[in-house]
Amino acid sequence: MKKILSISIFLFLFACEDKVEKDTIPPTVSIVKPSEGGILKGIVSVEVQAEDDDAIASVSISLNNEVDTTILQPPYSYSWDTNNNSNGEYALLAKALDASGNEGISTPINVTVKNGLDGTYKLSLASMDCDGDLDVWYVTIDGLTVTNWDYIGDECDDGDDCYYKWARSVTKDGDALKFEDEEGNIVITRNGTDGLKTTWTHPDANGEYTQIWDYESSEINTYSPICDD
């Protein structure tokens, strides 16, 4: 009887030692880049941080609940070419799966894709035709509306402390924007990676007049005070 009892205890202890506890703890995952509320254009780096007490099997990144990419090995990052997406708002969500099948879900990051020429630009020093004087002049592009903000209190204009503002509706011609009236034609194109180039052709002028604008912001800025008409 004692022998049978000893064998039973041995088998019970052996079974307990051989039993492996199941992993039920999900990974922790968060989106590092881009940041909440970001306005994005062009190619954007998306970075995810994922950690687990065992091992990460995969990380998937979704745009508006549709999986855009799945990454199997760290670093958990990829280049998102926003040119392949329509302008608008997007929610980025990352999901991490561990080796036991547990899933961790990040807090969503809300961003806005705004490609094209939209944004704010400042007249480049190279285009200031004021005998070396500073010409403070901004242009904003919002869809098919181009607004000029020329500060006439600078060294170039030597006027009042205000911005002379005027806006034009333009048409889209491929990647360019165009404006045409009795004063001539203006074509707006990308200059380099982020800048602008405006080319003005006047019917009474010989050749073309070109201005270069440096990228200032992806936001559509406004400036004040506005000059009285």
C-alpha positions in Angstrom: 0.0 0.0 0.0 2.8 2.4 0.9 4.5 1.5 -2.4 1.4 2.4 -4.4 1.0 5.6 -2.5 4.7 6.6 -3.1 4.3 6.0 -6.8 1.1 8.1 -7.0 2.8 11.0 -5.2 5.8 10.7 -7.6 3.6 10.8 -10.7 1.7 13.7 -9.3 4.8 15.8 -8.6 6.3 14.8 -12.0 3.1 15.9 -13.8 3.1 19.3 -11.9 6.8 19.9 -12.9 6.0 19.1 -16.5 3.0 21.4 -16.8 3.8 24.7 -18.6 1.7 27.8 -17.8 0.1 29.3 -20.9 1.1 32.9 -21.8 -1.9 35.1 -21.7 -0.2 38.5 -21.4 -0.5 40.6 -24.6 2.3 42.7 -26.0 2.5 46.4 -25.4 2.6 48.5 -28.6 2.6 52.2 -29.4 3.1 54.4 -32.5 6.2 56.6 -32.0 6.0 58.4 -35.3 4.1 60.3 -36.7 2.7 62.3 -33.8 -1.0 62.9 -33.1 -2.5 65.6 -35.2 0.4 65.7 -37.7 -0.1 67.1 -41.2 1.8 64.8 -43.6 2.9 64.9 -47.2 5.2 63.0 -49.3 7.1 60.0 -47.8 6.6 59.7 -44.1 8.5 57.4 -41.6 6.1 55.4 -39.5 7.7 53.9 -36.3 6.2 51.5 -33.9 7.5 50.3 -30.5 6.4 46.8 -29.5 7.5 44.8 -26.4 6.5 41.4 -25.0 7.7 39.1 -22.1 8.3 36.4 -24.7 8.7 37.3 -28.3 7.0 39.5 -30.9 5.7 37.4 -33.9 4.5 40.3 -36.1 3.4 44.0 -36.1 0.7 45.2 -38.4 -0.1 48.8 -39.2 -3.5 49.9 -40.4 -4.8 53.0 -42.1 -8.5 53.6 -41.3 -8.9 50.0 -40.2 -7.3 48.5 -43.4 -3.9 46.8 -42.9 -1.3 48.7 -44.8 1.8 46.6 -43.9 2.9 43.8 -41.7 6.4 43.7 -40.2 8.0 40.4 -38.9 11.3 41.6 -37.6 12.4 44.7 -35.7 12.8 47.6 -36.3 9.1 48.0 -36.7 9.1 50.9 -39.1 8.4 51.5 -42.7 8.1 54.4 -45.2 4.5 55.5 -46.0 4.2 57.1 -49.4 1.3 59.4 -48.8 1.2 60.3 -52.5 -0.6 57.0 -53.0 -3.4 58.1 -50.7 -6.1 60.8 -51.1 -5.8 64.0 -49.1 -7.8 63.7 -45.9 -7.8 62.4 -42.3 -6.4 59.0 -41.4 -6.3 56.9 -38.2 -3.1 54.9 -37.8 -3.4 51.8 -35.6 -0.7 49.3 -34.7 -1.3 45.7 -33.6 1.4 43.4 -32.2 1.1 39.6 -32.0 3.3 37.5 -29.7 4.4 33.9 -30.1 1.5 32.7 -28.1 -1.1 34.4 -30.2 -1.8 37.3 -27.8 -2.6 40.6 -29.5 -1.7 44.1 -28.3 -3.4 47.1 -29.8 -2.0 50.7 -29.8 -3.8 53.9 -29.2 -4.8 55.3 -32.6 -2.9 58.2 -34.0 -4.9 60.7 -36.1 -3.2 62.5 -38.9 -4.0 64.5 -42.0 -2.5 63.8 -45.4 -2.1 67.0 -47.4 -0.2 66.6 -50.6 0.2 68.8 -53.6 1.3 72.4 -53.3 -0.9 73.3 -50.3 1.0 75.2 -47.6 2.7 78.5 -46.8 5.8 79.7 -48.6 8.2 82.7 -48.2 9.9 84.6 -50.9 13.5 83.4 -51.2 16.3 85.8 -50.7 17.5 84.9 -54.2 14.3 86.3 -55.6 14.3 89.6 -53.7 14.6 92.3 -56.4 15.0 95.3 -54.1 18.7 96.4 -54.5 19.6 94.2 -51.5 16.8 95.3 -49.3 14.6 92.7 -47.5 11.3 91.9 -49.1 9.0 90.1 -46.7 6.4 88.3 -48.9 4.4 85.1 -48.3 2.1 83.1 -50.5 -0.3 80.5 -49.3 -1.9 77.8 -51.4 -5.2 76.2 -50.3 -6.5 73.9 -53.1 -7.2 76.2 -56.0 -6.8 79.4 -54.1 -3.5 81.3 -54.1 -3.2 84.2 -51.6 -0.4 86.7 -51.5 0.7 88.4 -48.3 3.1 91.2 -49.1 4.4 93.1 -46.0 4.8 96.6 -47.2 6.5 97.8 -44.0 9.8 96.1 -45.0 12.9 97.7 -46.4 11.8 97.0 -50.0 8.4 98.6 -49.9 9.0 101.2 -47.1 5.3 101.5 -46.4 2.9 101.1 -43.6 3.1 98.3 -41.0 0.6 96.0 -42.7 0.2 93.2 -45.2 -1.2 93.8 -48.7 -3.4 90.8 -49.4 -4.8 89.6 -52.7 -6.1 86.2 -53.7 -6.6 84.4 -57.0 -8.4 81.4 -58.1 -6.2 79.1 -60.3 -6.6 76.0 -62.4 -4.8 72.7 -62.1 -2.6 71.6 -65.0 -0.9 68.3 -64.2 1.3 69.0 -61.2 1.2 72.8 -61.8 -1.2 75.5 -61.0 -2.0 78.2 -63.6 -3.6 81.7 -63.6 -4.3 83.8 -66.7 -5.7 87.3 -67.1 -5.1 90.4 -69.1 -1.9 91.0 -67.2 -0.3 87.7 -68.3 0.1 84.1 -67.3 1.4 82.8 -64.0 2.4 79.1 -63.6 3.2 77.7 -60.2 5.3 74.6 -59.9 7.3 72.7 -57.3 10.9 73.8 -56.9 13.2 71.1 -55.4 11.7 69.0 -52.6 9.5 71.6 -50.8 9.8 75.0 -52.5 7.8 76.8 -55.2 8.6 78.5 -58.4 6.3 81.0 -60.0 6.8 81.9 -63.6 5.1 85.1 -64.9 4.8 85.8 -68.6 3.5 89.3 -69.4 2.2 90.1 -73.0 4.1 93.4 -73.0 7.3 92.0 -71.5 10.2 90.2 -73.1 10.8 86.7 -71.7 9.7 85.4 -68.3 9.9 86.7 -64.7 10.6 83.9 -62.2 10.4 83.9 -58.4 11.5 81.2 -56.0 9.7 80.6 -52.7 11.0 78.7 -49.7 8.8 76.2 -47.8 7.5 77.8 -44.6 4.8 75.5 -43.2 2.2 72.9 -44.2 -0.4 75.0 -42.5 -2.3 77.7 -44.4 -1.0 80.7 -42.4 -2.6 84.1 -42.2 -0.9 87.4 -41.5 -2.0 90.7 -40.0 -2.7 93.5 -39.8 -4.2 93.8 -43.3 -3.7 97.1 -45.2 -6.7 99.2 -45.8 -7.7 99.2 -49.5 
